[in-house]
Amino acid sequence: MSAMTEKVEEEGNEEEESVWVSSSAPGDLRVPLPAAWWVVPLTDSAACSRSVRALVERQVGRADVEVSLRHELRRELSATLDAAHREGGRLFATSLMDVAGRPVSATVTTFRLGQEQTLNSERRRVRILGGEASEAIGPHGTVLRQVRESNGPDVWGCTDLRQLVVDYWFDPDDGEGLFRATFTTPHLPLRDAMTELFDTIVAGIG
């Protein structure tokens, strides 16, 4: 795992890819993200619905002919995010970045797992799921990371697409239990570069 270092965060929502913005659920840790990522709060149902609607319109368009498609995508994405929220999800974000005119697809979902979960229990889970496990020291102490591959989610019709999944766990010692961040990307040939990006994001969480 690359060294965990802090990153200076800047407020804003411009889409210059060189700018990083800081996003968080109310009362939770702040997550630094490239400004071209779209953030959906999971702890505020009204704000979540508005953000999902705007994201789908941005990706699909607002033409009348796309009404059924927009409705289905909103339904599927909302159901997925509702399930994440029930599991302790606080924040979802998806990359809208372009590099040399090509989209760079990735998502992150953050969770708070409660006091009953510990790093040792997550280490046991990592051993069961397999993949590449590693640990490093970050701003909040030990960070456990697991890198693996899986099939894509139902949303956006990605079930036949293999994706890279990178999970991180650490304990901020703030009474909310373990913090977990789950990143996904379909760019398997860019495994090292995408994992380095995810490491950098996690290094700046605070």
Backbone torsions as a table, in degrees:
resi	resn	phi	psi	omega
1	MET	NA	136.4	179.0
2	SER	-65.4	157.5	-176.8
3	ALA	-59.9	139.6	179.1
4	MET	-85.7	114.8	-179.6
5	THR	-130.2	151.4	-179.6
6	GLU	-78.2	145.8	178.2
7	LYS	-119.6	135.8	175.7
8	VAL	-69.6	131.2	-178.4
9	GLU	-107.8	149.8	-178.9
10	GLU	-128.7	130.6	178.1
11	GLU	-70.0	151.2	177.8
12	GLY	143.7	173.8	178.2
13	ASN	-141.9	25.7	176.3
14	GLU	-69.3	167.2	-174.2
15	GLU	-108.7	16.6	172.2
16	GLU	-67.6	127.3	-174.0
17	GLU	-70.1	-15.5	-179.6
18	SER	-80.6	-12.3	-177.3
19	VAL	-96.0	138.6	176.5
20	TRP	-110.2	140.9	178.2
21	VAL	-119.4	160.9	-176.9
22	SER	-115.1	124.3	-176.8
23	SER	-127.2	149.7	178.3
24	SER	-159.6	155.9	167.0
25	ALA	-75.1	154.9	-179.0
26	PRO	-54.0	126.5	176.9
27	GLY	77.1	5.1	-177.1
28	ASP	-108.4	178.3	179.0
29	LEU	-65.7	151.8	179.6
30	ARG	-90.9	137.4	-175.8
31	VAL	-115.7	114.9	179.6
32	PRO	-78.0	128.4	-178.5
33	LEU	-133.2	148.8	170.5
34	PRO	-55.6	143.1	-171.4
35	ALA	-62.7	-21.7	-178.6
36	ALA	-84.4	11.7	174.6
37	TRP	-90.9	143.5	179.4
38	TRP	-96.8	124.9	-174.9
39	VAL	-105.4	133.1	177.1
40	VAL	-121.1	115.5	176.7
41	PRO	-74.5	134.9	-177.7
42	LEU	-98.5	-12.2	-175.8
43	THR	-93.5	-5.3	178.4
44	ASP	-122.9	103.5	-171.9
45	SER	-61.5	-39.2	-179.5
46	ALA	-67.0	-45.4	179.0
47	ALA	-65.7	-36.8	177.6
48	CYS	-61.8	-46.4	-179.6
49	SER	-61.8	-43.4	179.4
50	ARG	-62.8	-42.6	-177.5
51	SER	-68.3	-39.5	177.3
52	VAL	-63.4	-44.9	179.5
53	ARG	-60.0	-45.0	-178.8
54	ALA	-66.9	-38.1	179.2
55	LEU	-64.1	-45.6	-179.6
56	VAL	-63.3	-41.4	178.4
57	GLU	-63.7	-37.9	179.3
58	ARG	-64.9	-41.1	-175.1
59	GLN	-81.0	-30.7	-174.2
60	VAL	-105.9	-30.1	-175.5
61	GLY	103.1	172.1	-175.1
62	ARG	-113.5	11.6	-178.9
63	ALA	-64.2	146.0	-179.2
64	ASP	-58.0	-32.5	-176.9
65	VAL	-66.2	-19.3	-177.8
66	GLU	-96.9	11.0	-175.6
67	VAL	-57.8	-48.6	-177.4
68	SER	-64.0	-41.2	179.7
69	LEU	-64.8	-44.9	178.7
70	ARG	-59.4	-44.1	-179.4
71	HIS	-60.6	-45.1	-178.0
72	GLU	-66.4	-41.9	179.4
73	LEU	-66.3	-40.8	176.4
74	ARG	-61.4	-42.2	-179.4
75	ARG	-62.8	-47.4	-176.9
76	GLU	-67.4	-43.8	-179.0
77	LEU	-67.2	-41.7	178.6
78	SER	-61.1	-41.8	179.1
79	ALA	-63.4	-41.2	178.8
80	THR	-63.9	-43.7	-178.3
81	LEU	-72.5	-33.7	175.2
82	ASP	-62.2	-41.7	178.3
83	ALA	-63.6	-40.5	177.7
84	ALA	-63.4	-40.9	179.3
85	HIS	-62.5	-39.9	178.8
86	ARG	-64.3	-24.0	178.6
87	GLU	-91.3	7.9	-179.5
88	GLY	102.6	10.3	-179.1
89	GLY	-64.9	136.8	-179.5
90	ARG	-113.6	-33.0	-171.5
91	LEU	-151.9	139.3	173.0
92	PHE	-126.4	141.0	175.8
93	ALA	-144.8	146.5	178.6
94	THR	-130.4	141.9	-177.4
95	SER	-75.9	131.5	170.4
96	LEU	-114.4	20.8	-177.2
97	MET	-71.3	148.7	169.9
98	ASP	-122.0	138.7	173.0
99	VAL	-125.1	119.1	-177.4
100	ALA	54.0	39.1	176.7
101	GLY	79.9	5.1	-179.8
102	ARG	-115.3	135.6	-177.8
103	PRO	-68.4	142.0	174.4
104	VAL	-110.2	103.7	-173.5
105	SER	-90.2	133.2	176.3
106	ALA	-167.2	155.6	174.2
107	THR	-136.0	160.4	170.2
108	VAL	-141.3	139.0	171.7
109	THR	-126.1	130.4	178.2
110	THR	-105.8	148.3	-177.0
111	PHE	-135.9	153.0	163.1
112	ARG	-115.9	125.9	-166.6
113	LEU	-99.4	-2.2	178.2
114	GLY	83.7	166.6	-173.5
115	GLN	-70.7	-20.2	-176.1
116	GLU	-73.1	-21.5	178.7
117	GLN	-90.0	140.5	178.7
118	THR	-130.7	166.2	176.5
119	LEU	-60.8	-35.6	179.0
120	ASN	-64.6	-39.8	178.2
121	SER	-66.7	-35.5	177.5
122	GLU	-71.9	-32.1	174.8
123	ARG	-61.2	-40.3	177.6
124	ARG	-64.3	-40.7	178.1
125	ARG	-62.8	-41.5	180.0
126	VAL	-61.9	-41.5	180.0
127	ARG	-63.1	-35.8	-179.9
128	ILE	-69.3	-44.3	-177.2
129	LEU	-74.5	-24.9	-179.3
130	GLY	80.3	-161.3	-175.1
131	GLY	90.4	-166.9	-177.4
132	GLU	-100.5	118.3	-179.2
133	ALA	-109.8	143.7	177.0
134	SER	-154.9	165.1	178.0
135	GLU	-136.2	151.3	177.5
136	ALA	-148.6	169.2	176.5
137	ILE	-101.9	123.4	178.3
138	GLY	-116.8	-170.4	-179.2
139	PRO	-59.8	-23.6	-178.6
140	HIS	-110.1	21.3	179.7
141	GLY	97.4	-146.3	-175.2
142	THR	-67.6	130.9	175.2
143	VAL	-114.8	121.0	175.3
144	LEU	-93.9	132.7	-179.4
145	ARG	-129.7	137.4	174.7
146	GLN	-126.0	131.0	178.6
147	VAL	-118.5	124.3	-178.6
148	ARG	-151.0	174.9	175.0
149	GLU	-115.9	150.3	177.0
150	SER	-154.0	173.1	172.3
151	ASN	-74.1	153.4	-179.5
152	GLY	-71.8	168.4	179.8
153	PRO	-79.4	168.0	178.0
154	ASP	-65.7	-34.2	-177.2
155	VAL	-60.9	138.8	-178.6
156	TRP	67.6	11.9	176.8
157	GLY	66.6	45.7	-172.9
158	CYS	-106.3	14.4	-173.0
159	THR	-64.5	-25.8	-179.7
160	ASP	-92.8	3.9	-176.3
161	LEU	-102.5	125.9	174.9
162	ARG	-75.9	143.2	-178.7
163	GLN	-136.9	156.8	173.3
164	LEU	-89.0	132.2	177.5
165	VAL	-120.2	124.1	179.3
166	VAL	-124.4	115.5	179.7
167	ASP	-106.1	143.7	175.3
168	TYR	-130.0	142.3	174.7
169	TRP	-134.1	138.1	169.8
170	PHE	-156.6	163.2	-178.1
171	ASP	-110.6	108.3	179.6
172	PRO	-73.7	-7.7	179.9
173	ASP	57.0	47.0	179.5
174	ASP	-117.7	13.1	178.1
175	GLY	87.1	-4.0	-178.2
176	GLU	-98.4	-0.7	-178.5
177	GLY	83.7	-170.2	-176.9
178	LEU	-61.1	143.9	170.6
179	PHE	-99.6	131.6	177.4
180	ARG	-125.8	136.1	173.7
181	ALA	-124.6	125.2	180.0
182	THR	-114.6	117.0	178.9
183	PHE	-105.8	144.7	172.9
184	THR	-134.4	151.2	173.9
185	THR	-158.0	142.7	176.1
186	PRO	-83.8	-2.6	-173.2
187	HIS	-84.6	69.3	-178.3
188	LEU	-60.6	-37.6	177.5
189	PRO	-64.0	-18.5	179.8
190	LEU	-102.4	28.8	-174.9
191	ARG	-50.4	-50.3	-176.0
192	ASP	-65.5	-44.4	-177.9
193	ALA	-66.9	-41.7	-179.8
194	MET	-68.8	-39.2	177.7
195	THR	-64.3	-37.4	177.1
196	GLU	-63.7	-40.4	176.2
197	LEU	-61.1	-46.1	-179.3
198	PHE	-64.1	-40.2	175.9
199	ASP	-57.5	-42.4	-178.2
200	THR	-64.9	-41.7	178.4
201	ILE	-61.4	-48.0	-178.1
202	VAL	-63.6	-36.3	179.9
203	ALA	-61.3	-27.0	-177.5
204	GLY	-95.4	-0.8	-179.3
205	ILE	-66.5	132.5	-180.0
206	GLY	-176.4	NA	NA
